[in-house]
């Protein structure tokens, strides 16, 4: 742990990890503001330095929410999810790099092990996985993260549909590999910030065909997995590509991946826009009206994620601010939430706020979902 001189401490400072007076004596927990009397106590005891692995949190209006999320993502379960995800990301990054380079000895068993690990993650705690995917990841998200996230969500939909084990594996494997064809599209087209030209659009729309060829010819997977990847850009109304298939002529697995892939794209960072909050992405999906997506798959997707996905920040009718902990498939507007700031303005950045079941608390309801940064600015201005 690094040393922090007591003379450098100031009231109101918060650190991203606990601060200690020695190896065992806690000074302040992570995210909790240091008080005048805390500093006076140190000086009275002739303590000259304290210790922490953390960083000083910026004294901006989002400090309360930042501290709360630090606590939320510091549980043993969340740490395990983070560790597993980071390791899988590194593995898939290497595998994608080998596919991009056209290596002829990429083994499908390597991808199969990734799929098995993702299924195990979901088995250990799907809520923790969703929360990490939506709010715990940092920085830009690219092809690897999108593949992992589409796999996780597609698998959850398949499980909700009570698919048999072998079909779950088809869904998960197809989702992980469905965009491999993008590795054959020029990077300047993929990363372009402006509108694509007609020729660039045509090149982009060849990627499902490339995916099919990579999956079946280069990796040696079964035809059914290649076909799912080939069809993931088809639309329910028949206006997709590459074959303009419609309705149930599109494989069920491809229809599932289409919804998951679209949601993942909306909540991920892109060169041309900021990510949407989970609620906004879900609302956009619900506006589809049978155009792009199978309406029945959309209904199942809502059961899996809820209208307000796990981790969403919501404003309740009593003006309290909460984070969604758990959703109900049969009551998507009545999740279980954790209080961040109560109706009286008291903040609980130490994660000690009350847990509220909106199904039982009939007098309360969600007024709206809010972006964490926008909310923090409002609170600061108020």
Secondary structure, 3 states (H helix, E strand, C coil): CEEEEHHHCCCCCCECCCEECCCCCEEECCCCCCCHHHHHHHHHCCCCEEEECCCECCCCCCHHHHHHHHHHCCCHHHHHHHHHHHHHHHHHHHHHHHHHCCCCCCCHHHHHHHHHHHHHHHHHHHHHHHHHHHHHCCCCCCHHHHHHHHHHHHHHHHHHCCCCHHHHHHHHHHHHHCCHHHHHCCHHHHCCCCCCCHHHHHHHCCHHHHHHHHHHHHCCCCHHHHHHHHHCCCCCCCCCCCCCCCHHHCCHHHHHHHHHHHHHHHHCCECCECCCCHHHHHHHHHCCCCCCCCHHHHHHHHHHHCCCCCCCEEEECCCCEEEEEECCCCCCCCCEEEEEECCCCCECCCCCCCEEECCCCCCCCEEEECCHHHHHHHHHHC
